[in-house]
């Protein structure tokens, strides 16, 4: 079950613009009209000689094309207007699990200290504990792209389940849940769910769906690295 199915006040949050762009609030007919009009304006702008008018037409054409392809109208979202149909882009859920040769208490305490996670998660640059409930996360990005950061809050911390969500103002909308089950012989079964909601309506959902398999492979590698670390005391990168 998706982490996003918590009560409304427990849903992960992100920056206002991010949240407004993952709403799908343009009907199928509206998308067709917007896309066709946007393409027509972009084509016609090439015949305009006046630079200012040309730029304005290009901007309008790109906006309408975005509105048609994505199904998202940020203006409508920002104004708070309710239209039908309206829904959020679906969350992308990544699941993994592993059985480690270590006691449940040791495994849980290690995960609970989020600052330990970059030890075995290659995509994490750092996690900083802010207080008993909140932490700051930074993800590595390829090349010279800006880092992706967000603040998270712990939702559940009971020794068997650990869950968290992004907070308002974050750069992305994400959440995570881990379940820990003790097995005989000081072994622990860990079930992991990482969820995030892509921005930009249908466009973001399509891109996120394409990237889901690479992300799943990254999480699986991270889990294997964790298993190596918690059992042998080091990660074999």
C-alpha positions in Angstrom: 0.0 0.0 0.0 1.3 3.4 -0.9 2.7 5.6 1.8 0.6 8.4 0.3 -2.6 6.8 1.6 -2.0 8.3 5.1 -4.6 10.8 6.3 -4.4 14.1 4.5 -2.5 15.9 7.3 0.2 13.1 7.1 0.8 13.3 3.4 4.3 14.2 2.2 4.6 17.8 1.1 6.9 19.8 -1.2 7.3 23.3 -2.4 4.2 25.1 -3.5 5.1 25.2 -7.3 6.0 21.4 -7.1 2.6 20.6 -5.6 0.7 22.8 -8.1 2.3 21.1 -11.1 1.5 17.5 -10.1 -2.2 18.1 -10.2 -4.0 16.9 -13.3 -6.8 19.3 -13.8 -7.4 19.7 -17.5 -10.0 17.5 -19.2 -9.2 15.4 -22.2 -11.0 17.8 -24.5 -9.2 20.8 -22.9 -5.8 19.0 -23.4 -6.5 18.5 -27.1 -7.5 22.1 -27.6 -4.6 23.5 -25.6 -2.0 21.3 -27.4 -3.4 22.2 -30.9 -3.6 25.9 -30.1 -0.1 25.9 -28.6 1.4 24.2 -31.7 -0.5 26.7 -34.0 0.8 29.7 -32.0 4.4 28.4 -32.0 4.2 27.8 -35.7 2.8 31.2 -36.4 5.3 33.0 -34.2 8.0 32.3 -36.7 6.4 34.8 -39.1 6.4 37.6 -36.6 9.2 40.2 -37.0 8.7 42.2 -33.8 10.9 40.6 -31.2 8.8 41.4 -28.1 5.5 40.1 -29.6 7.4 37.1 -31.0 8.7 36.2 -27.5 5.2 36.7 -26.0 3.7 34.4 -28.6 6.3 31.7 -28.0 5.8 31.8 -24.3 2.0 31.5 -24.7 2.4 28.7 -27.2 4.8 26.8 -24.9 2.4 27.2 -22.0 -0.5 25.9 -23.9 1.5 23.0 -25.3 2.6 22.1 -21.8 -1.0 22.4 -20.5 -2.1 20.1 -23.3 0.6 17.4 -23.0 0.8 17.4 -19.1 -2.9 17.9 -18.3 -1.8 20.4 -15.7 -2.8 24.1 -15.5 -0.6 25.7 -12.8 -2.7 28.9 -13.1 -5.9 27.1 -12.2 -4.1 25.3 -9.3 -2.6 28.5 -8.0 -5.9 30.2 -8.0 -7.4 27.3 -6.0 -10.1 26.7 -8.5 -11.7 23.2 -8.4 -12.4 21.7 -11.7 -13.5 18.2 -12.9 -11.6 16.0 -13.4 -8.8 16.9 -10.9 -6.4 14.4 -9.5 -2.8 14.2 -8.4 -0.2 12.5 -10.5 0.0 8.9 -9.2 2.8 8.1 -6.7 5.7 5.9 -7.9 6.3 3.1 -5.4 9.6 1.2 -5.1 9.7 -1.9 -3.0 12.6 -4.1 -1.8 13.3 -6.5 1.0 16.2 -8.5 2.5 17.0 -10.9 5.3 20.1 -10.0 7.3 22.1 -11.9 9.9 21.8 -9.4 12.7 19.3 -8.9 15.5 16.2 -6.7 15.0 17.3 -4.3 17.7 20.7 -3.7 16.1 19.2 -3.3 12.6 16.4 -1.0 13.7 18.7 1.3 15.7 21.1 1.6 12.7 18.3 2.6 10.3 16.7 4.9 12.9 19.9 7.1 12.8 19.4 8.5 9.3 22.9 9.9 9.3 24.1 6.3 8.8 22.3 5.9 5.5 24.9 7.6 3.2 27.4 4.9 4.4 25.7 2.3 2.1 23.4 4.4 -0.1 25.4 5.8 -3.0 22.8 8.3 -4.2 22.7 10.0 -0.8 25.2 12.7 -0.2 24.3 13.3 3.4 21.5 13.3 6.0 21.5 15.7 8.9 19.5 15.1 12.0 17.7 18.3 13.0 15.8 17.1 16.1 14.0 14.0 17.4 11.5 14.0 14.5 13.1 16.0 11.6 16.1 15.6 9.3 17.6 17.2 6.2 18.3 15.0 3.2 20.7 15.8 0.2 20.8 13.6 -2.9 23.8 13.5 -5.3 23.1 14.5 -8.9 25.1 13.7 -12.0 27.6 16.2 -13.5 27.3 19.7 -12.3 23.5 19.7 -11.7 22.3 21.3 -8.4 21.8 18.9 -5.5 18.3 17.9 -4.6 17.4 18.6 -0.9 14.4 18.2 1.4 13.4 18.1 5.0 11.7 15.0 6.3 9.6 14.2 9.4 9.3 10.8 11.2 5.8 9.5 11.3 6.1 6.1 12.9 8.9 4.9 15.2 7.8 1.9 17.3 10.7 -0.6 17.1 9.0 -2.6 14.3 8.0 0.1 11.8 9.9 3.3 10.7 8.3 5.8 8.3 8.9 9.3 7.2 7.6 12.0 4.8 8.9 15.2 3.2 7.8 18.5 4.7 6.3 21.6 3.2 8.9 23.6 1.2 10.8 20.5 0.1 12.2 20.2 -3.4 10.4 16.9 -4.0 7.4 15.0 -2.6 8.5 11.7 -1.1 7.9 9.3 1.7 9.3 6.0 3.0 8.3 3.1 5.2 10.3 0.2 6.6 9.0 -2.8 8.5 11.3 -5.0 10.7 10.5 -8.6 11.6 12.7 -10.6 13.9 13.5 -14.1 12.9 15.0 -17.0 14.9 18.8 -17.0 15.1 19.2 -13.2 15.4 18.0 -12.6 11.9 15.9 -9.7 10.6 13.5 -9.4 7.7 13.4 -5.8 6.3 10.6 -4.7 4.0 11.2 -1.3 2.3 8.9 1.0 0.5 10.1 4.3 -1.0 7.4 6.5 -2.6 7.6 9.8 -4.6 5.2 11.7 -6.6 6.5 13.2 -9.9 5.7 16.8 -10.9 4.3 18.0 -14.2 1.2 15.8 -14.5 1.2 13.2 -17.2 4.7 14.3 -18.4 6.3 13.7 -15.0 4.4 10.4 -14.6 5.6 9.2 -17.9 9.3 10.1 -17.2 9.0 8.7 -13.6 7.6 5.4 -15.0 10.6 5.1 -17.4 13.0 5.8 -14.6 11.3 3.4 -12.1 13.4 0.4 -13.1 16.8 2.2 -12.8 15.7 3.6 -9.4 14.6 0.1 -8.3 18.1 -1.2 -9.2 19.7 1.6 -7.2 17.6 0.7 -4.1 18.4 -3.0 -4.5 22.1 -2.2 -4.6 21.7 0.0 -1.5 19.9 -2.8 0.3 22.7 -5.3 -0.6 25.3 -2.7 0.5 23.5 -2.4 3.8 23.4 -6.2 4.3 27.2 -6.3 3.7 27.8 -3.5 6.1 25.6 -4.7 9.0 26.9 -8.2 8.7 30.6 -7.6 8.1 31.1 -4.0 9.3 31.9 -2.6 5.9 30.6 -1.9 2.4 32.2 -3.5 -0.6 31.7 -0.8 -3.3 
